[in-house]
Amino acid sequence: MKTFNKLLAVCAVAFAATAVFAEPIEILAIGDSQTNARGVADPAGSYPAQLEAMLKADGYDVVVKKSGIDGELTYAAYNRMKNNEVTDKTKIVIFQQSGNDAAANASAGLEYAEKALHWLQERKISAVFISSRRIMPDEAALALAEQYGALYHGPLYKKIPRDDEHVQPGEYFAKKQATDFHLTAKGYGVLATQLKPLVVKIIKEKGF
C-alpha cells in the first residue's frame, strides 16, 4: 500500500511539473496592413489580439503573435516568416496573402503564397490560409490550400459587412468617397470569429 501511495505521489508531482512548465500554443499571424490592423488605434482591436482573447476565453492556452507590416507584399511576408518569424515553438501559422501584389505583381502574390504553404507543410507546421480576391479566385485559393494541407479561411473580407461600423474610410480614397477596405476593430472581430473554429480544429486534431 505504501508503495502504491508513493507511486501516486510521484505521478502527482510529475503531472504538476508538466502543468507548470507547459508552454502556450504559439500561433503566428503574418501578413500586411490587414494583419497589422492599420488605422485601429488600440492594439487589442487587431484580429490576432481578438483571436487570442477568444481562444483564451474558451480555455485554450495560446499566444497569437501579430506580424503584419503595412504595404508588405506576399513575397516579403514569406521571407520574413521563414527567416525570422517562425521558431521552434511555432505550432500554427495564419498566412495572409497580400492584396498589395495586385498593383505590383499579381503572379508573384500567387507564387509566394504557394511557396509559403509548401514551406510550412515541409516543416509539418499547421497553416490557415487567408487569400486575396485581387490575386486569385476563391476556388483556386481553396485548391492551393488543400494541395499543401492547409485550412482555407476564404478571402479576407468573407461575410464582413461593408458598412462604416466594420470598414474604415480609407485615407487615400477618402476624397473619392470610397474606401481602402481596412477594417475597424469590429470588422477584425468578425474575422477573428471566423478564424477561431479553424484554429480550434487544428489544436484538437494535433493534440497541442
C-alpha positions in Angstrom: 0.0 0.0 0.0 2.9 2.4 0.9 4.5 1.6 -2.5 1.2 2.4 -4.3 0.8 5.7 -2.4 4.4 6.6 -3.2 3.7 5.9 -6.9 0.7 8.1 -6.8 2.7 10.9 -5.2 5.4 10.6 -7.9 2.7 10.8 -10.6 1.1 13.8 -9.0 4.4 15.6 -8.8 5.2 14.8 -12.5 1.8 16.0 -13.6 2.1 19.2 -11.6 5.6 19.8 -13.1 4.2 19.3 -16.6 1.3 21.7 -15.9 3.7 24.3 -14.5 6.2 24.1 -17.4 3.8 23.6 -20.3 4.2 26.4 -22.8 1.3 28.1 -24.5 0.5 27.1 -28.1 2.2 29.6 -30.3 0.3 30.9 -33.3 1.9 33.2 -35.8 -0.4 35.6 -37.8 1.6 37.1 -40.6 0.6 39.4 -43.5 0.3 43.0 -44.5 -1.5 46.0 -43.0 -4.7 44.0 -42.5 -2.8 41.7 -40.1 -1.3 44.8 -38.6 -4.7 46.4 -38.3 -3.7 49.7 -39.8 -5.9 52.6 -38.6 -7.1 50.8 -35.5 -5.7 52.8 -32.6 -6.0 50.1 -29.9 -3.7 47.1 -30.5 -6.3 44.9 -28.8 -8.5 45.6 -31.9 -6.4 43.7 -34.4 -7.6 40.2 -35.4 -4.6 38.4 -33.9 -5.3 40.1 -30.5 -9.0 39.4 -30.6 -8.4 35.8 -31.7 -6.1 35.2 -28.8 -8.6 36.7 -26.4 -11.4 34.4 -27.8 -9.3 31.3 -27.6 -8.2 32.1 -24.0 -11.8 32.7 -23.0 -12.6 29.2 -24.2 -9.8 27.8 -22.1 -7.0 27.4 -24.7 -3.6 28.3 -23.5 -2.4 30.2 -26.6 -0.3 33.2 -27.7 -1.1 34.7 -31.1 1.9 36.7 -32.4 0.9 39.6 -34.7 3.4 40.1 -37.5 1.9 42.5 -40.0 3.6 45.2 -41.9 1.8 48.0 -43.8 2.2 47.8 -47.5 4.0 44.5 -47.5 3.9 42.1 -50.5 3.4 38.4 -50.2 7.0 37.6 -51.1 8.2 39.7 -48.2 5.9 38.1 -45.7 7.1 34.7 -46.9 10.7 35.7 -46.5 10.1 37.1 -43.0 8.2 34.0 -42.0 10.9 31.6 -42.9 13.9 33.7 -42.0 12.8 35.3 -38.7 9.2 34.8 -37.5 8.7 31.0 -37.4 10.6 29.5 -34.4 10.8 26.0 -32.9 7.8 27.0 -30.8 5.5 27.9 -33.6 2.7 25.4 -34.0 0.2 27.2 -36.3 0.7 29.9 -38.9 -2.1 32.1 -40.2 -0.8 33.3 -43.6 -2.4 36.3 -45.2 -1.9 36.7 -49.0 -1.4 40.4 -49.7 -3.8 42.3 -51.9 -0.9 44.8 -52.5 0.5 42.4 -55.1 -2.3 43.4 -57.4 -0.6 46.7 -58.0 2.9 45.2 -58.1 2.9 41.7 -59.5 -0.2 39.6 -59.1 1.6 36.4 -60.3 4.2 36.9 -57.5 1.3 37.1 -55.0 0.2 33.6 -56.1 3.8 32.2 -56.4 4.9 33.2 -52.9 1.6 32.2 -51.3 2.2 28.7 -52.7 5.9 28.8 -51.6 4.7 29.7 -48.1 2.2 26.9 -47.8 4.7 24.4 -49.2 7.4 25.6 -46.8 5.1 25.1 -43.8 3.9 21.7 -45.0 7.5 20.5 -45.3 8.1 21.5 -41.7 4.9 20.0 -40.5 3.6 23.3 -39.2 -0.2 23.7 -39.4 -1.4 26.5 -41.6 -4.5 28.6 -42.1 -4.6 30.5 -45.5 -6.3 33.8 -46.0 -6.5 34.7 -49.7 -7.0 37.9 -51.6 -9.6 38.0 -54.4 -7.3 40.7 -56.0 -4.8 37.9 -56.6 -6.8 34.7 -57.2 -10.4 33.4 -57.1 -11.7 31.6 -54.1 -11.9 28.2 -55.9 -8.2 28.4 -56.8 -7.2 29.5 -53.3 -9.1 26.6 -51.8 -7.4 24.2 -54.1 -4.0 25.7 -53.3 -4.6 25.3 -49.5 -5.8 21.7 -49.9 -2.7 20.9 -52.0 -0.5 21.8 -49.2 -2.6 20.5 -46.3 -3.7 24.0 -45.1 -7.1 25.0 -43.9 -8.7 27.7 -46.0 -10.4 30.6 -44.4 -11.5 32.2 -47.6 -10.8 35.8 -48.7 -10.1 38.4 -46.0 -13.5 40.1 -46.3 -15.6 37.0 -46.3 -19.1 37.8 -44.9 -17.9 41.0 -43.3 -20.4 43.8 -43.8 -19.2 46.7 -45.9 -20.6 49.4 -43.6 -18.9 52.1 -41.6 -19.1 50.0 -38.4 -16.9 47.3 -40.0 -14.8 49.1 -42.6 -12.7 52.2 -42.1 -12.8 55.1 -44.5 -9.6 54.9 -46.5 -7.0 57.7 -46.2 -6.1 57.7 -49.9 -9.6 57.1 -51.2 -11.4 59.5 -48.8 -11.7 62.2 -51.4 -13.4 59.8 -53.8 -15.9 58.8 -51.0 -14.6 55.2 -51.4 -12.6 53.0 -49.0 -9.4 51.1 -49.0 -11.2 48.4 -47.1 -9.1 48.2 -43.9 -11.4 47.0 -41.2 -12.4 48.6 -37.9 -11.9 46.7 -34.7 -15.4 45.4 -35.1 -14.6 44.1 -38.6 -11.4 42.4 -37.4 -13.5 40.9 -34.6 -15.7 39.2 -37.3 -12.5 37.9 -39.0 -11.2 36.6 -35.7 -14.6 34.8 -35.0 -14.3 33.2 -38.5 -10.7 32.0 -37.9 -11.3 30.7 -34.4 -13.0 27.3 -35.4 -10.2 26.6 -37.9 -7.6 27.1 -35.2 -9.6 25.0 -32.7 -9.9 22.3 -35.3 -6.1 22.2 -35.7 -5.5 22.2 -31.9 -7.8 19.3 -31.4 -6.6 17.3 -34.3 -2.9 17.8 -33.4 -3.4 17.4 -29.7 -1.5 20.6 -28.9 
